[in-house]
Amino acid sequence: MPIDGNDLPDHCHDRKDEAYKWVLHHTKRFKMAHGIILNSFIDLERGPIQYLQEEKPGNKPKVYPVGPLTLVDKLSNKTDDDESQSLKWLDEQPRGSTIELATGLEMSGQRVLWVIRCPNNRIPNATYFNVQNSTNPLEFLPNGFLERIKGLGLVLINQLGTTVTVDGIQFWRVWSVAFHLLLGLSEQRSNAVMLTEDIKVALSLKIYDNIIGRLEIAEVVKELMEGEEEKGVRIRARELKDAGRKTLKEDGSSTKALDEIAWRLKNVSRV
């Protein structure tokens, strides 16, 4: 899947940036590795993984896709205490009805789960529309918001703020959950291209003057949950869920890759 230069991390746009120099530095060291472990699996990123695994002349390290590692605990039904409130609420909702809320999703009229935290005031765009310095994220909500969504929504403070939990819900629970992200840092823009254009499990939002408006958010969420594209997106998401589960089974490709890594490390230690 081609990636536009504008979708690369910001530090890749400035050749004088120290971070850009480090990217080049490590890119040149790529062939020095004995192997590269990827937290991914073949059905999620088939094209890139197959390309990296092709036999070619030269010193190219072997690539081991061993993911999705974030789901390993779910195989053992392990659940952190911090998840209990959110999981309980999700279990009470009709199957396939729940979405995560970001600004404007109230207008979609859908069932919502919004996990919030205070903006990081150390970055320039932290509190975009005001200068609040509150440490209570609930104070950033619109007046009366919690009352208006009562019954249809649940607002938690940083309960699902980890990748492990979010991925676990997305792939393993029985709900169909739409995750809404406002792109900003690191590789999020290139990830968005992959999700919308390549594996097609997400819809993109239009940005006007660096702002995603509430009407745009409401429209896209309704399309995702009720529109024509809803069926294809959900089918593909369920296919990836099943593929993620199979790849971690005893005869799955990720399990076999981990076994090969262990075998190679064991033999290297004997040398």
C-alpha positions as CSV (number, residue, x, y, z in Angstrom):
1,M,0.0,0.0,0.0
2,P,1.7,3.3,-1.1
3,I,2.1,5.9,1.7
4,D,2.1,9.6,0.7
5,G,5.0,11.5,2.1
6,N,2.6,13.8,4.0
7,D,1.4,10.8,6.0
8,L,4.8,10.0,7.3
9,P,5.7,11.1,10.9
10,D,6.5,14.8,11.1
11,H,10.2,14.3,11.8
12,C,10.6,12.6,8.4
13,H,9.6,15.9,6.7
14,D,12.6,17.8,8.0
15,R,16.0,16.5,7.0
16,K,17.7,18.7,9.6
17,D,15.7,17.1,12.4
18,E,17.8,14.9,14.7
19,A,15.0,12.3,14.7
20,Y,15.1,12.1,10.9
21,K,18.9,11.5,11.1
22,W,18.2,8.6,13.6
23,V,15.7,7.1,11.2
24,L,18.4,7.0,8.4
25,H,21.0,5.7,10.9
26,H,18.9,2.8,11.9
27,T,17.7,2.1,8.4
28,K,21.3,1.6,7.3
29,R,21.8,-0.8,10.2
30,F,18.8,-2.9,9.1
31,K,20.9,-5.6,7.4
32,M,23.1,-6.0,10.4
33,A,20.4,-7.7,12.4
34,H,20.2,-11.5,12.6
35,G,16.4,-11.2,12.7
36,I,13.5,-8.8,13.1
37,I,10.5,-9.6,15.3
38,L,7.2,-8.0,14.1
39,N,4.2,-7.6,16.4
40,S,1.9,-8.3,13.4
41,F,0.6,-11.3,11.5
42,I,0.3,-12.3,7.9
43,D,-3.5,-11.7,7.4
44,L,-3.1,-8.1,8.8
45,E,-0.2,-7.0,6.7
46,R,0.2,-9.7,4.0
47,G,1.9,-7.6,1.4
48,P,4.7,-6.0,3.5
49,I,5.4,-9.2,5.4
50,Q,5.6,-11.3,2.2
51,Y,7.9,-8.7,0.7
52,L,10.2,-8.7,3.7
53,Q,10.3,-12.5,3.7
54,E,11.2,-12.9,0.1
55,E,14.5,-14.7,-0.6
56,K,16.8,-12.1,-2.2
57,P,20.6,-11.9,-2.7
58,G,22.4,-10.1,0.0
59,N,22.5,-10.0,3.7
60,K,18.8,-9.5,4.6
61,P,17.7,-10.5,8.1
62,K,14.9,-13.0,8.6
63,V,11.6,-11.5,9.6
64,Y,9.4,-13.1,12.2
65,P,5.7,-12.0,12.4
66,V,4.7,-13.1,15.9
67,G,1.6,-10.9,16.6
68,P,-0.8,-9.9,17.8
69,L,1.0,-10.1,21.1
70,T,-1.5,-7.7,22.7
71,L,-4.0,-10.6,22.6
72,V,-1.9,-13.2,24.3
73,D,-3.4,-12.6,27.8
74,K,-6.9,-12.9,26.3
75,L,-6.2,-16.5,25.4
76,S,-5.9,-17.2,29.1
77,N,-9.0,-15.0,29.9
78,K,-6.8,-12.7,31.9
79,T,-8.5,-9.4,32.7
80,D,-6.9,-6.5,34.6
81,D,-8.9,-5.0,37.5
82,D,-8.9,-1.6,35.7
83,E,-11.0,-3.1,32.9
84,S,-13.8,-4.4,35.1
85,Q,-16.1,-1.4,35.0
86,S,-15.9,-0.8,31.3
87,L,-16.2,-4.5,30.5
88,K,-19.3,-4.8,32.7
89,W,-20.9,-1.9,30.9
90,L,-20.1,-3.3,27.5
91,D,-21.5,-6.7,28.4
92,E,-24.8,-5.0,29.2
93,Q,-25.1,-3.4,25.8
94,P,-26.9,-5.0,22.8
95,R,-24.4,-7.0,20.7
96,G,-22.8,-4.9,18.0
97,S,-24.2,-1.6,19.3
98,T,-21.3,0.1,21.0
99,I,-18.9,2.7,19.8
100,E,-16.2,4.8,21.5
101,L,-17.1,8.4,21.8
102,A,-15.0,11.4,20.7
103,T,-16.1,15.0,20.2
104,G,-19.3,15.2,18.3
105,L,-20.4,11.6,18.7
106,E,-23.2,12.6,20.9
107,M,-25.0,13.8,17.8
108,S,-24.8,10.4,16.2
109,G,-27.4,9.0,18.5
110,Q,-25.4,5.8,18.9
111,R,-24.4,3.9,22.1
112,V,-21.1,5.3,23.2
113,L,-18.1,4.5,25.4
114,W,-15.8,7.4,25.8
115,V,-12.5,6.9,27.6
116,I,-11.0,10.3,28.5
117,R,-7.9,11.8,30.0
118,C,-6.6,15.4,30.4
119,P,-4.7,16.9,27.4
120,N,-1.0,16.9,27.7
121,N,-0.2,20.6,28.2
122,R,3.4,20.1,27.4
123,I,2.6,19.9,23.7
124,P,1.4,22.9,21.6
125,N,-2.1,21.7,20.6
126,A,-3.0,20.3,24.1
127,T,-6.1,22.3,24.9
128,Y,-7.0,23.7,21.6
129,F,-10.0,25.8,22.4
130,N,-9.2,27.1,25.9
131,V,-6.5,27.5,28.5
132,Q,-7.8,25.2,31.1
133,N,-5.2,23.6,33.4
134,S,-7.6,21.3,35.2
135,T,-6.4,17.8,36.2
136,N,-10.0,16.5,36.1
137,P,-10.8,15.4,32.5
138,L,-14.5,15.6,33.2
139,E,-14.2,19.4,33.4
140,F,-13.3,19.4,29.7
141,L,-16.7,18.0,28.8
142,P,-19.6,20.2,27.5
143,N,-22.0,21.4,30.1
144,G,-24.8,18.8,30.7
145,F,-23.1,16.2,28.5
146,L,-23.1,13.4,31.1
147,E,-26.8,13.9,31.7
148,R,-27.7,13.9,28.1
149,I,-26.0,10.6,27.3
150,K,-27.1,8.8,30.5
151,G,-28.5,5.4,29.5
152,L,-26.8,5.3,26.1
153,G,-23.3,6.1,27.1
154,L,-20.5,5.5,29.7
155,V,-17.7,7.9,30.3
156,L,-14.5,6.6,32.0
157,I,-11.3,8.3,33.1
158,N,-8.4,6.6,31.4
159,Q,-9.7,3.1,32.0
160,L,-9.0,1.8,28.5
161,G,-5.9,3.9,27.9
162,T,-3.6,1.0,27.0
163,T,-3.1,-0.7,23.8
164,V,-3.5,-4.1,25.4
165,T,-7.1,-3.4,26.6
166,V,-8.2,-1.7,23.4
167,D,-6.9,-4.4,21.1
168,G,-8.3,-7.0,23.4
169,I,-11.8,-5.6,23.2
170,Q,-11.6,-5.0,19.5
171,F,-10.5,-8.6,18.6
172,W,-11.8,-10.8,21.3
173,R,-15.0,-9.6,22.9
174,V,-18.4,-10.1,21.3
175,W,-19.1,-6.4,20.6
176,S,-18.5,-4.6,17.4
177,V,-16.7,-1.5,18.6
178,A,-15.8,1.5,16.4
179,F,-12.7,3.2,17.7
180,H,-12.4,6.9,16.8
181,L,-8.9,8.4,16.7
182,L,-7.9,12.0,16.1
183,L,-4.6,11.7,14.4
184,G,-1.6,13.6,15.6
185,L,1.6,12.1,16.7
186,S,4.2,9.5,15.5
187,E,3.0,7.0,12.8
188,Q,-0.8,7.6,13.4
189,R,-1.3,9.1,9.9
190,S,0.3,6.2,8.1
191,N,-1.6,3.8,10.3
192,A,-4.8,5.6,9.3
193,V,-4.0,5.0,5.6
194,M,-3.5,1.3,6.3
195,L,-6.8,1.0,8.2
196,T,-8.9,2.8,5.7
197,E,-7.3,2.0,2.3
198,D,-5.5,-1.3,2.7
199,I,-7.3,-3.6,5.3
200,K,-10.5,-1.5,5.1
201,V,-11.7,-1.7,8.7
202,A,-12.1,2.0,9.2
203,L,-13.6,5.1,7.6
204,S,-11.7,8.4,7.2
205,L,-12.7,11.8,8.5
206,K,-12.4,15.0,6.6
207,I,-10.3,17.7,8.2
208,Y,-10.9,21.4,7.6
209,D,-8.3,23.9,8.8
210,N,-6.8,21.2,11.0
211,I,-10.1,20.7,12.8
212,I,-12.5,17.7,12.6
213,G,-16.0,19.1,13.2
214,R,-18.7,17.5,15.2
215,L,-21.0,17.2,12.2
216,E,-18.4,15.3,10.3
217,I,-17.8,12.9,13.2
218,A,-21.5,12.3,13.7
219,E,-22.0,11.6,9.9
220,V,-19.1,9.2,9.7
221,V,-20.1,7.3,12.8
222,K,-23.7,6.9,11.5
223,E,-22.3,5.7,8.2
224,L,-20.1,3.2,10.0
225,M,-22.8,1.8,12.2
226,E,-25.8,2.1,9.9
227,G,-24.7,2.9,6.4
228,E,-23.9,1.0,3.2
229,E,-20.2,0.6,4.2
230,E,-21.1,-0.8,7.6
231,K,-21.5,-4.4,6.4
232,G,-18.2,-4.6,4.6
233,V,-16.2,-3.0,7.5
234,R,-17.7,-5.2,10.1
235,I,-17.2,-8.4,8.0
236,R,-13.6,-7.5,7.5
237,A,-13.1,-6.7,11.2
238,R,-14.5,-10.1,12.2
239,E,-12.3,-11.8,9.6
240,L,-9.3,-10.2,11.1
241,K,-10.5,-11.1,14.6
242,D,-10.7,-14.8,13.6
243,A,-7.3,-14.6,11.9
244,G,-5.7,-13.0,14.9
245,R,-7.0,-15.8,17.1
246,K,-5.9,-18.6,14.7
247,T,-2.4,-17.3,14.3
248,L,-1.8,-17.6,18.0
249,K,-3.0,-21.2,18.3
250,E,-0.6,-24.1,18.6
251,D,-0.4,-24.6,14.8
252,G,-0.7,-20.9,14.0
253,S,1.9,-18.9,12.0
254,S,2.8,-16.6,14.8
255,T,3.3,-19.5,17.2
256,K,5.5,-21.3,14.7
257,A,7.5,-18.1,14.2
258,L,8.1,-17.8,18.0
259,D,9.1,-21.5,18.0
260,E,11.7,-20.8,15.3
261,I,13.1,-17.8,17.2
262,A,13.5,-20.0,20.3
263,W,15.2,-22.7,18.3
264,R,17.6,-20.3,16.7
265,L,18.4,-18.6,20.1
266,K,19.0,-22.0,21.6
267,N,21.4,-23.0,18.9
268,V,23.2,-19.7,19.0
269,S,23.8,-20.1,22.7
270,R,25.6,-23.4,22.0
271,V,28.1,-21.9,19.6
